[in-house]
Amino acid sequence: MAPVDISARTDYAVRAMLTLARAADEERGPVSVDALATAQELPRRFLEAVVADLRSAGLVESTRGARGGYTLSRPAAEVSVGEVFRAVSGPLAEVRGLRPQDTAYTGVAEHLPALWVAVRAALRDVLDATTLADVLSGRLPEHVRPLLDAPDAWTNR
């Protein structure tokens, strides 16, 4: 299984959603793609495609006109980071293009699908339990915070 890749597309989507969440908190109304791009120093044209995916997934709503732009479709406390990830990048975990439970091996690797399912469950446990509001406030869920304190959490391997 390849390393978990948080693509630029996913990173940009979460950052844009956090910008929209802050705008909602401050009751600023719709935010244009230009403003989203400027706020997080993101490439505008690429961000347009990302926001289109978020809109298709029902995570943002668009408003046309001079004061148009994008807003969250639900409060930030109701949008998980996992939803944003899936909206722009698809499933959280795949093995050679298959869902973990759809893999099958023989011999010494026969039990490997169970590990791949566990990896996906761990990702879900963090990403689906963490909302945009959690990230915006810096108050991650209780069960996520200890992961940051693991001795090697911030170290490359």
Residue pairs with C-beta under 8 A, 6 or more apart in sequence:
1 93
1 95
1 116
1 119
4 93
4 123
6 85
7 89
8 46
9 46
9 50
9 88
9 89
10 84
10 85
10 88
10 89
12 40
12 42
12 46
12 47
12 50
13 50
13 53
13 54
13 84
13 85
13 87
13 88
14 81
14 84
14 85
14 132
14 135
15 40
15 42
16 36
16 40
16 42
16 47
16 50
16 51
16 54
17 54
17 59
17 60
17 72
17 76
17 79
17 84
17 132
18 132
18 135
18 136
19 31
19 35
19 36
19 39
19 40
20 31
20 36
20 60
20 70
20 71
20 72
21 72
21 76
21 79
21 132
21 133
21 136
22 136
23 29
23 31
23 71
24 71
24 72
24 75
24 76
25 76
25 136
29 67
29 69
29 71
30 62
30 63
30 67
30 68
30 69
30 70
30 71
31 39
31 69
31 70
31 71
32 68
32 69
32 70
33 44
33 47
33 48
33 51
33 69
33 70
34 44
35 69
36 42
36 47
36 51
36 70
37 43
37 44
37 47
50 88
51 60
51 70
53 87
53 88
54 60
54 70
54 84
54 87
54 88
55 61
55 62
55 70
56 87
57 83
57 86
57 87
57 88
58 73
59 72
59 73
59 74
59 79
59 83
59 84
59 87
60 70
60 71
60 72
60 73
61 70
61 71
61 72
61 73
62 68
62 69
62 70
63 69
63 70
63 71
72 79
72 132
75 133
76 131
76 132
76 133
76 136
77 131
77 132
77 133
77 134
78 131
79 131
79 132
80 127
80 128
80 129
80 130
80 131
80 132
81 127
81 128
81 130
81 131
81 132
81 135
82 92
82 123
82 124
82 127
82 128
82 130
83 128
84 132
85 92
85 127
86 92
91 99
91 120
92 120
92 123
92 124
92 127
93 99
93 100
93 116
93 119
93 120
93 123
94 100
95 103
95 116
96 103
100 113
100 116
100 117
100 119
100 120
101 113
101 117
103 112
103 113
103 116
104 113
105 112
105 113
125 143
126 144
126 147
129 141
129 143
129 144
130 140
130 141
130 144
134 140
134 141
140 148
147 153
148 154
